[in-house]
Amino acid sequence: MSAHEVLTRDDDIDVIGLFAALKRKWWLIMLVTIIAAVGLFMSLSAVSPRYLSEARIAILNNESSFTRSIRDTGQQFNNERLGEQAVLTQVEIISSDKAALRVIDDLELMKLKEFGGKGFFDRLIDGLLGKDPDNFDLDATTDEGEKRDIMKRRDSALSKFKDKLDVYAVEKTTIIVIEFWSHDPDLAQKIVKGLSENYIARQVDSKNQENLEAAGWLDPKIEEFEERIRLAETAVANFRADSDIFASNTASGENNGNGLLATQQLSEVSTELSRLKAARSSAQAKVASIRAALDSGASLDVIPEVIDSRLIQNLREREATLRAQISDLNTTLLPNHPRMQALNSQLEDL
C-alpha cells in the first residue's frame, strides 16, 4: 500500500460510526438539551420587560422685537427657527438635575423600589426605630443622620433616573425628543409627561415675565408720547382760538382757513343734527316694517335687515351643507346610523 492511500484513509470520516456513537449517547444529548432549554427559559423569565415612552417638543422662537435683548437689536430676526446652540441649551435644561428632581418629588419616585425605595424589611426596621421611611423633606428633618440618609437616597434616585432618561435634539430640526424607559409602562408615560409639562410651564412663565418686562418698558414710552400729543393738540387749539380760525372739514375734504370759529361750530352742529334726523327716520322706518311683518305673521326671511345679516347668511350656508351631507349619506346609511343621527342633531340645533 502506498503512502498516499494511507493518508487518504486517515482523512476519511466514518459517518456510520459517528451516527452509531450518537445513537448510543442519545440520552446524554437529550439531557443536555433539556437542561439548557430550562436554564434559558428561567433566565429569560427573570428579566423584567422594559417599556419606552417618548415625547417630542417643537422649540419655536416666538419673541417679538420688544422682548428681544438689546444685543439682538438691528439684526435679522427669525420668528420660527432657533439656532443649533439654542436648541442644545433647551436640551440641557430639560435633562438638568433640577428638572429631574422636580419630577422625582412630584411623582414620589423615591418610594418605588425601581428608584432605590426601601423594601418591606427596611420599612419595618425604620418603623421599629421610630423613623418615617417616606420622609424626604430636608427642611422638616432635624436629625443630621436622617438628612444624610435622605440626601443619599435622593442622589441614588437621581442617578437611576438619569440612567433611564435620554433627551436629544433631532438633527437639522428644532424638535427635542424625551425618552424614558421603565419596567412599568404607566410610570414611563407619567415621567415623560411630567418632564414635558414642567418644561412647558417654565417656558410659559418665562414668556410671561418677558412680556411683563416689555410692557413695563413700553408704558413710560406710551405715556410720554401721549403727553406730547396732548401738548401739541392743546397748542393747536389755543392757536385756533386766538386766531379765530377753524380746521379743515375732514368729512368733505374742504379746507377754509378764513372762517370764524363760531361759524364753524354752527355749521358742524347743523350737519350733525341733519345726520341724526336722517338716521332716526331710517331706524323708525325699519322698526315699522319689522313690526308690520310680525303682526301679519310673515316670515322674517323677507325682512332686508335679516337677509343682509352676515350671521344669517353663514347659518344658511351651514344648513345647506348639512342637508347636502344628509342627502348624500341617505343612499348608503340607514336613518338610525350614528353618523346620520349626529348630522340630524346638528341640523336641529342649527
Disulfide bonds with the S-S distance in Angstrom:
none
